[in-house]
Amino acid sequence: MKTNNIPVKSVAGIIDHTQLKPYVNKKEFEKLCSEAMKYNFKMVAINPAATELCKNLLMGSEVNVGAAIGFPLGQTTLECKLFETKDAIEKGADEIEERKFGLHKKRNERNC
């Protein structure tokens, strides 16, 4: 497959710039959002606690804020994930990434 003619902006527009470490300070989120705007990434993927901060940092840009619900293990109840999702949306999340692993995932596959 020939890829040398693909414009950088086209590729950047489908990339999620991610910061999902458990211990991140405001300066690191500022860097994440600044890079996302500079390179025109599609989204910043973050833990929900930073949703409001990143939404404010990205105001006026086309970069979306994505909250990773149930991250990293996905081992929470449906009710917890629903609360976390609602809270992230209220704080400005444009996209939601939900984690399902282990027993929780198997249980959901049986019930679907």
C-alpha positions as CSV (number, residue, x, y, z in Angstrom):
1,M,0.0,0.0,0.0
2,K,1.4,3.4,-1.0
3,T,1.2,5.9,1.8
4,N,3.6,8.7,0.9
5,N,0.8,10.8,-0.6
6,I,-1.5,10.9,2.4
7,P,-1.7,14.4,3.8
8,V,-0.6,14.7,7.4
9,K,-3.8,16.6,8.3
10,S,-5.9,13.6,7.1
11,V,-4.0,11.2,9.4
12,A,-4.0,13.6,12.3
13,G,-7.7,14.0,12.1
14,I,-8.3,10.4,13.0
15,I,-5.8,10.2,15.9
16,D,-6.8,10.2,19.6
17,H,-4.1,11.9,21.6
18,T,-4.1,10.0,24.9
19,Q,-3.2,10.7,28.5
20,L,-4.5,8.0,30.8
21,K,-1.8,7.8,33.4
22,P,-3.2,7.8,37.0
23,Y,-1.0,10.7,38.2
24,V,-1.0,13.7,35.8
25,N,-0.7,17.3,36.7
26,K,-2.3,20.4,35.1
27,K,0.9,21.2,33.1
28,E,0.8,17.8,31.4
29,F,-2.9,18.3,30.4
30,E,-2.0,21.7,29.0
31,K,0.7,20.1,26.9
32,L,-1.7,17.3,25.8
33,C,-4.3,19.8,24.7
34,S,-1.8,22.1,23.1
35,E,-0.3,19.3,21.0
36,A,-3.8,18.1,20.0
37,M,-4.7,21.6,18.7
38,K,-1.3,22.1,17.1
39,Y,-1.5,18.8,15.1
40,N,-5.3,18.8,14.6
41,F,-5.9,15.5,16.4
42,K,-9.5,14.3,16.5
43,M,-9.7,13.9,20.3
44,V,-7.9,13.9,23.6
45,A,-8.6,10.7,25.5
46,I,-8.5,11.2,29.2
47,N,-9.7,9.9,32.6
48,P,-13.0,11.6,33.4
49,A,-11.6,13.7,36.3
50,A,-9.9,15.9,33.8
51,T,-12.9,16.4,31.5
52,E,-13.8,19.9,32.6
53,L,-10.1,21.1,32.5
54,C,-9.5,19.7,29.0
55,K,-12.8,21.0,27.7
56,N,-11.8,24.5,28.9
57,L,-8.2,24.2,27.4
58,L,-9.7,23.1,24.1
59,M,-12.4,25.7,23.9
60,G,-12.7,27.2,20.4
61,S,-10.9,24.3,18.7
62,E,-12.2,21.3,16.8
63,V,-10.6,18.8,19.1
64,N,-13.1,16.6,21.0
65,V,-12.8,15.5,24.7
66,G,-13.1,11.8,25.2
67,A,-13.6,10.3,28.7
68,A,-12.5,6.8,29.4
69,I,-15.2,5.3,31.6
70,G,-14.3,2.4,33.8
71,F,-10.7,2.7,32.9
72,P,-8.4,0.8,33.2
73,L,-10.0,-2.4,34.3
74,G,-13.7,-2.0,33.6
75,Q,-14.5,-3.9,36.8
76,T,-17.3,-1.6,38.0
77,T,-21.1,-2.1,38.0
78,L,-23.3,-0.8,35.3
79,E,-24.7,1.8,37.7
80,C,-21.2,3.1,38.4
81,K,-20.5,3.4,34.7
82,L,-23.8,5.1,34.1
83,F,-23.0,7.7,36.8
84,E,-19.5,8.2,35.5
85,T,-20.8,8.6,31.9
86,K,-23.5,11.1,33.0
87,D,-21.0,13.1,35.0
88,A,-18.4,13.2,32.2
89,I,-21.1,14.4,29.7
90,E,-22.2,17.1,32.1
91,K,-18.6,18.3,32.4
92,G,-18.2,18.5,28.6
93,A,-17.2,15.1,27.3
94,D,-17.9,14.9,23.5
95,E,-17.1,11.1,23.3
96,I,-17.2,8.2,25.8
97,E,-14.9,5.2,25.8
98,E,-16.2,2.4,28.0
99,R,-14.1,-0.4,29.2
100,K,-15.3,-4.0,29.6
101,F,-12.9,-6.7,30.6
102,G,-12.9,-10.0,32.5
103,L,-16.0,-11.3,34.1
104,H,-17.9,-8.1,33.5
105,K,-17.4,-8.5,29.8
106,K,-18.4,-12.1,29.8
107,R,-21.5,-11.4,31.8
108,N,-22.5,-8.6,29.3
109,E,-22.0,-10.9,26.3
110,R,-24.3,-13.5,27.8
111,N,-27.0,-11.0,28.6
112,C,-27.0,-9.2,25.2
